[in-house]
Amino acid sequence: MTVPAATAAIIESAPPGNAGVASATFHVARQLGNAVGVALFGSLTAATDLTTGVRWSAAIAAVAMSAAAIAARRWRPTPVPA
Protein backbone atom coordinates (compact mmCIF):
# COMPACT_ATOMS: atom_id res chain seq x y z
CA MET A 1 0.00 0.00 0.00
CA THR A 2 2.89 2.37 0.58
CA VAL A 3 4.95 1.59 -2.52
CA PRO A 4 3.11 3.94 -4.92
CA ALA A 5 3.33 6.82 -2.45
CA ALA A 6 6.99 6.13 -1.69
CA THR A 7 7.82 5.87 -5.39
CA ALA A 8 6.07 9.17 -6.11
CA ALA A 9 7.85 10.89 -3.21
CA ILE A 10 11.24 9.65 -4.35
CA ILE A 11 10.71 10.60 -8.00
CA GLU A 12 9.38 14.04 -7.06
CA SER A 13 12.34 14.72 -4.75
CA ALA A 14 14.92 13.80 -7.40
CA PRO A 15 16.21 16.32 -9.91
CA PRO A 16 14.32 16.05 -13.23
CA GLY A 17 17.18 14.36 -15.04
CA ASN A 18 17.65 11.72 -12.33
CA ALA A 19 14.07 10.55 -11.77
CA GLY A 20 14.75 7.21 -13.49
CA VAL A 21 17.87 6.60 -11.42
CA ALA A 22 16.00 7.45 -8.22
CA SER A 23 13.15 5.10 -9.10
CA ALA A 24 15.50 2.26 -10.03
CA THR A 25 17.54 2.70 -6.85
CA PHE A 26 14.38 2.61 -4.75
CA HIS A 27 13.11 -0.54 -6.43
CA VAL A 28 16.47 -2.33 -6.13
CA ALA A 29 16.61 -1.46 -2.42
CA ARG A 30 13.04 -2.67 -1.97
CA GLN A 31 13.73 -5.99 -3.70
CA LEU A 32 16.96 -6.48 -1.75
CA GLY A 33 15.18 -5.74 1.52
CA ASN A 34 12.43 -8.23 0.66
CA ALA A 35 14.94 -10.97 -0.19
CA VAL A 36 17.04 -10.42 2.93
CA GLY A 37 13.95 -10.18 5.13
CA VAL A 38 12.48 -13.43 3.83
CA ALA A 39 15.83 -15.20 4.23
CA LEU A 40 16.47 -13.93 7.76
CA PHE A 41 12.97 -14.41 9.10
CA GLY A 42 12.66 -17.77 7.37
CA SER A 43 15.87 -19.00 8.94
CA LEU A 44 14.79 -17.67 12.35
CA THR A 45 11.48 -19.49 12.05
CA ALA A 46 13.20 -22.69 10.90
CA ALA A 47 15.73 -22.54 13.76
CA THR A 48 13.01 -22.45 16.44
CA ASP A 49 9.50 -23.78 16.65
CA LEU A 50 7.04 -22.01 14.37
CA THR A 51 5.24 -19.92 16.98
CA THR A 52 8.41 -18.65 18.64
CA GLY A 53 10.04 -17.90 15.29
CA VAL A 54 7.06 -15.94 14.02
CA ARG A 55 6.84 -13.95 17.26
CA TRP A 56 10.55 -13.08 17.13
CA SER A 57 10.27 -12.19 13.46
CA ALA A 58 7.32 -9.88 14.14
CA ALA A 59 9.14 -8.21 17.03
CA ILE A 60 12.30 -7.66 14.97
CA ALA A 61 10.25 -6.30 12.06
CA ALA A 62 8.41 -3.89 14.38
CA VAL A 63 11.68 -2.58 15.82
CA ALA A 64 13.21 -2.22 12.35
CA MET A 65 10.16 -0.35 11.02
CA SER A 66 10.15 1.96 14.05
CA ALA A 67 13.84 2.70 13.60
CA ALA A 68 13.31 3.41 9.89
CA ALA A 69 10.40 5.74 10.65
CA ILE A 70 12.46 7.65 13.22
CA ALA A 71 15.42 7.90 10.82
CA ALA A 72 13.19 9.07 7.97
CA ARG A 73 11.62 11.70 10.18
CA ARG A 74 14.95 12.90 11.51
CA TRP A 75 16.93 12.99 8.27
CA ARG A 76 14.22 13.92 5.80
CA PRO A 77 15.58 16.03 2.94
CA THR A 78 14.65 19.65 2.55
CA PRO A 79 12.18 20.30 -0.28
CA VAL A 80 13.64 21.54 -3.55
CA PRO A 81 12.01 24.81 -4.63
CA ALA A 82 10.22 24.63 -7.96
C-alpha positions as CSV (number, residue, x, y, z in Angstrom):
1,M,0.0,0.0,0.0
2,T,2.9,2.4,0.6
3,V,5.0,1.6,-2.5
4,P,3.1,3.9,-4.9
5,A,3.3,6.8,-2.4
6,A,7.0,6.1,-1.7
7,T,7.8,5.9,-5.4
8,A,6.1,9.2,-6.1
9,A,7.8,10.9,-3.2
10,I,11.2,9.6,-4.4
11,I,10.7,10.6,-8.0
12,E,9.4,14.0,-7.1
13,S,12.3,14.7,-4.7
14,A,14.9,13.8,-7.4
15,P,16.2,16.3,-9.9
16,P,14.3,16.0,-13.2
17,G,17.2,14.4,-15.0
18,N,17.6,11.7,-12.3
19,A,14.1,10.5,-11.8
20,G,14.8,7.2,-13.5
21,V,17.9,6.6,-11.4
22,A,16.0,7.4,-8.2
23,S,13.1,5.1,-9.1
24,A,15.5,2.3,-10.0
25,T,17.5,2.7,-6.8
26,F,14.4,2.6,-4.7
27,H,13.1,-0.5,-6.4
28,V,16.5,-2.3,-6.1
29,A,16.6,-1.5,-2.4
30,R,13.0,-2.7,-2.0
31,Q,13.7,-6.0,-3.7
32,L,17.0,-6.5,-1.8
33,G,15.2,-5.7,1.5
34,N,12.4,-8.2,0.7
35,A,14.9,-11.0,-0.2
36,V,17.0,-10.4,2.9
37,G,14.0,-10.2,5.1
38,V,12.5,-13.4,3.8
39,A,15.8,-15.2,4.2
40,L,16.5,-13.9,7.8
41,F,13.0,-14.4,9.1
42,G,12.7,-17.8,7.4
43,S,15.9,-19.0,8.9
44,L,14.8,-17.7,12.3
45,T,11.5,-19.5,12.0
46,A,13.2,-22.7,10.9
47,A,15.7,-22.5,13.8
48,T,13.0,-22.5,16.4
49,D,9.5,-23.8,16.6
50,L,7.0,-22.0,14.4
51,T,5.2,-19.9,17.0
52,T,8.4,-18.6,18.6
53,G,10.0,-17.9,15.3
54,V,7.1,-15.9,14.0
55,R,6.8,-14.0,17.3
56,W,10.6,-13.1,17.1
57,S,10.3,-12.2,13.5
58,A,7.3,-9.9,14.1
59,A,9.1,-8.2,17.0
60,I,12.3,-7.7,15.0
61,A,10.2,-6.3,12.1
62,A,8.4,-3.9,14.4
63,V,11.7,-2.6,15.8
64,A,13.2,-2.2,12.3
65,M,10.2,-0.3,11.0
66,S,10.1,2.0,14.1
67,A,13.8,2.7,13.6
68,A,13.3,3.4,9.9
69,A,10.4,5.7,10.7
70,I,12.5,7.6,13.2
71,A,15.4,7.9,10.8
72,A,13.2,9.1,8.0
73,R,11.6,11.7,10.2
74,R,15.0,12.9,11.5
75,W,16.9,13.0,8.3
76,R,14.2,13.9,5.8
77,P,15.6,16.0,2.9
78,T,14.7,19.6,2.5
79,P,12.2,20.3,-0.3
80,V,13.6,21.5,-3.5
81,P,12.0,24.8,-4.6
82,A,10.2,24.6,-8.0
